[in-house]
C-alpha cells in the first residue's frame, strides 16, 4: 500500500516526508533505522533535484517528538513542518521554494489524509 502511494506520488517533497516516516515506522532493523531512514530521505531529496537536508544533532529531540506524533497520533504534520523548518533554515542552498515547503503546503498530512492509514 505505501510503496504504491510513494511510487504514484508526483511531488518529490511528499515522497521524502512519507518515505522517511514509513521506513522509520516499519523499523526493519535492530539498529541503524534512523540513520538509514535519513540516508534514504536524502536519496529521495537528491532524486527530486534538491540539496541534501541534515538533521542537526542538537535538534534530535524535536525530530524524535515529531516522528512520535506521526506514529502514535497519526498526525504527520509536525514531522513535515520540522523538515520544512530545516529546509527554511538552510539559506545557503538558495532554492526558490524548498521541496519541504511544498510538501508542507500541499496536503493535509494527518489522519484525514485520503487513502493513507498511518
GUKEBA-889427 format. One record per residue: residue in three letters; x, y, z of N, C-alpha, C in turn. Coordinates in steps of 0.2 Angstrom, whole numbers, padded with zeros to 4 digits, always signed. Atoms other than C-alpha are relative to their C-alpha. Layout:
N
ALAXYZXYZXYZ
...
This chain:
118
UNK+0004-0006+0000+0000+0000+0000+0004+0006+0000
UNK-0004-0006+0000+0013+0013+0005+0005+0000-0006
UNK-0004+0000+0005+0025+0008-0009-0004+0002-0007
UNK+0004-0002+0006+0011+0011-0022-0001+0007+0001
UNK+0001-0007-0001+0007+0028-0014+0006+0004-0001
UNK-0006-0004+0001+0025+0033-0014+0002+0000-0008
UNK-0002+0000+0007+0028+0027-0032-0005+0004-0005
UNK+0005-0004+0003+0012+0036-0038+0000+0007+0001
UNK-0001-0007-0002+0016+0052-0029+0004+0004-0005
UNK-0004-0004+0004+0022+0065-0041+0004+0005+0003
UNK-0004-0005-0003+0028+0078-0029+0006-0003+0004
UNK-0006+0003-0003+0046+0074-0023+0000+0001+0008
UNK+0000-0002-0007+0043+0083-0006-0004-0004+0004
UNK+0005+0005-0003+0028+0072-0002+0004-0007+0001
UNK-0003+0007+0000+0038+0056-0006+0006+0000+0005
UNK-0006+0000-0005+0053+0062+0005-0003+0000+0007
UNK+0002+0000-0006+0042+0066+0020-0004-0007+0002
UNK+0003+0006-0001+0031+0050+0018+0005-0006+0000
UNK-0005+0005+0001+0046+0039+0013+0004-0001+0006
UNK-0004+0001-0006+0056+0043+0028-0004-0002+0006
UNK+0004+0003-0005+0042+0041+0040-0002-0007+0000
UNK+0002+0007+0001+0036+0025+0033+0006-0005+0002
UNK-0006+0005-0002+0054+0017+0034+0001+0000+0007
UNK-0002+0000-0008+0057+0023+0052-0006-0003+0004
UNK+0006+0003-0004+0039+0017+0057+0000-0007-0001
UNK-0001+0007+0000+0042+0000+0050+0005-0003+0004
UNK-0005+0002-0004+0058-0001+0059+0003-0007-0001
UNK-0001+0007+0002+0065-0016+0050+0007-0003+0003
UNK-0006+0002-0002+0082-0017+0058+0001+0001+0008
UNK-0002+0000-0007+0089-0020+0076+0003+0007+0002
UNK-0004-0007-0001+0100-0004+0074+0001+0003-0006
UNK-0002-0004+0006+0103+0010+0062-0006+0002-0004
UNK+0005-0002+0003+0085+0013+0057-0001+0007-0002
UNK+0000-0008+0001+0086+0032+0059+0005+0002-0005
UNK-0005-0002+0005+0102+0033+0050-0001-0002-0007
UNK+0002+0002+0007+0096+0023+0036-0006+0004-0003
UNK+0005-0004+0003+0080+0032+0035+0002+0007-0002
UNK-0003-0007+0002+0089+0049+0035+0004-0001-0007
UNK-0004+0001+0006+0100+0042+0021-0005-0001-0006
UNK+0005+0001+0005+0085+0036+0011-0004+0006-0002
UNK+0003-0007+0001+0077+0053+0014+0004+0004-0005
UNK-0005-0004+0004+0092+0061+0006+0000-0002-0007
UNK+0000+0002+0007+0092+0050-0009-0006+0002-0003
UNK+0006-0003+0003+0074+0055-0012+0000+0007-0001
UNK-0001-0007+0000+0079+0073-0009+0004+0001-0007
UNK-0005+0000+0006+0093+0071-0022-0004-0002-0007
UNK+0003+0002+0006+0082+0062-0034-0005+0005-0003
UNK+0004-0006+0001+0070+0077-0033+0003+0006-0003
UNK-0004-0005+0002+0084+0088-0038+0001+0006+0005
UNK-0001-0004-0006+0086+0096-0021+0007-0002+0003
UNK-0006+0001-0004+0102+0098-0010-0002-0005+0006
UNK+0001+0004-0006+0103+0086+0005-0002+0004+0006
UNK+0002-0003-0006+0095+0090+0021+0003-0004+0006
UNK-0003+0003-0006+0104+0087+0038-0004+0002+0006
UNK+0004-0001-0006+0095+0085+0054+0006+0001+0006
UNK-0005-0001-0005+0107+0093+0067-0001-0004+0006
UNK+0000+0004-0006+0111+0083+0082-0004+0004+0006
UNK+0003-0004-0005+0105+0097+0093-0007+0001+0000
UNK+0007+0000+0001+0088+0096+0086-0003-0007+0000
UNK+0002+0007+0000+0087+0077+0088-0007-0001+0004
UNK+0006+0001-0004+0074+0078+0102-0007+0002-0004
UNK+0006-0003+0004+0062+0089+0091-0002-0005-0006
UNK+0001+0005+0005+0065+0076+0077-0004-0006+0002
UNK+0003+0006-0003+0060+0062+0088-0007+0001+0002
UNK+0007-0001-0002+0045+0070+0095-0005+0001-0006
UNK+0005+0000+0006+0038+0074+0078-0001-0006-0003
UNK+0001+0007+0003+0041+0056+0072-0005-0003+0005
UNK+0004+0004-0005+0032+0050+0088-0007+0003-0001
UNK+0007-0003+0002+0017+0062+0084-0003-0003-0006
UNK+0002+0003+0006+0016+0055+0067-0002-0008+0001
UNK+0001+0007-0001+0017+0037+0073-0006-0001+0005
UNK+0005+0002-0005+0006+0037+0089-0006+0004-0001
UNK+0006-0004+0000-0006+0051+0085-0003+0000-0007
UNK+0002+0000+0007-0007+0048+0066-0001+0007-0003
UNK+0000-0007+0002-0003+0066+0063+0007+0002-0003
UNK-0007+0000+0003+0012+0068+0051+0002+0008-0001
UNK-0001-0007+0001+0010+0087+0050+0006+0003+0004
UNK-0006-0003-0004+0023+0091+0064+0007-0003-0003
UNK-0006+0002+0003+0036+0080+0055+0001+0004-0006
UNK-0001-0004+0007+0033+0089+0038+0002+0007+0002
UNK-0002-0006-0002+0034+0105+0047+0007+0001+0003
UNK-0007+0000-0002+0050+0100+0056+0005+0000-0006
UNK-0004+0001+0005+0058+0095+0040+0000+0007-0005
UNK+0000-0006+0004+0052+0111+0031+0004+0005+0004
UNK-0004-0005-0003+0059+0121+0045+0008-0001-0001
UNK-0007+0001+0002+0076+0113+0042+0002+0003-0006
UNK-0002-0002+0007+0075+0117+0024+0000+0008+0000
UNK+0000-0007+0000+0070+0135+0028+0006+0003+0003
UNK-0006-0002-0004+0085+0137+0040+0006+0000-0005
UNK-0006+0001+0004+0097+0132+0026-0001+0005-0006
UNK+0000-0005+0005+0098+0148+0017+0005+0000-0005
UNK-0005+0001+0004+0114+0143+0009-0002-0004-0006
UNK+0002+0005+0006+0105+0131-0003-0003+0005-0006
UNK+0003-0004+0005+0097+0146-0012-0005-0003-0005
UNK+0005+0003+0004+0082+0137-0018-0006+0004+0000
UNK+0005-0005+0000+0067+0147-0023-0006-0002+0005
UNK+0005+0002-0005+0054+0137-0013+0002-0008+0001
UNK-0003+0007-0001+0061+0121-0005-0006-0005-0001
UNK+0005+0006+0001+0053+0104-0008-0004-0001+0006
UNK+0003+0001-0006+0049+0103+0010-0006+0005+0002
UNK+0006-0005-0001+0039+0119+0010-0006-0002-0004
UNK+0005+0002+0005+0030+0112-0005-0004-0006+0003
UNK+0003+0006-0003+0026+0096+0005-0005+0002+0005
UNK+0004-0003-0006+0020+0106+0020-0006+0003-0002
UNK+0006-0004+0002+0008+0117+0010-0004-0004-0005
UNK+0004+0003+0005+0002+0104-0002-0006-0004+0002
UNK+0005+0005-0002-0008+0091+0008-0001+0000+0007
UNK+0001+0001-0008-0016+0089+0025+0003-0006+0002
UNK-0003+0006-0002-0004+0077+0032-0003-0002+0007
UNK+0003+0003-0007-0015+0069+0046-0004-0006-0001
UNK+0004+0006+0001-0026+0055+0049-0006+0001-0005
UNK+0005-0001+0005-0039+0063+0037+0002-0001-0007
UNK-0003+0000+0006-0027+0061+0023-0004-0006-0004
UNK+0003+0005+0004-0037+0051+0009+0004-0005-0002
UNK-0004+0005+0002-0031+0034+0006+0006-0003+0003
UNK-0006+0002-0004-0017+0033+0018-0002-0001+0007
UNK+0001+0001-0007-0018+0025+0035+0006-0001+0003
UNK-0007+0001-0003-0003+0028+0046+0000-0004+0005
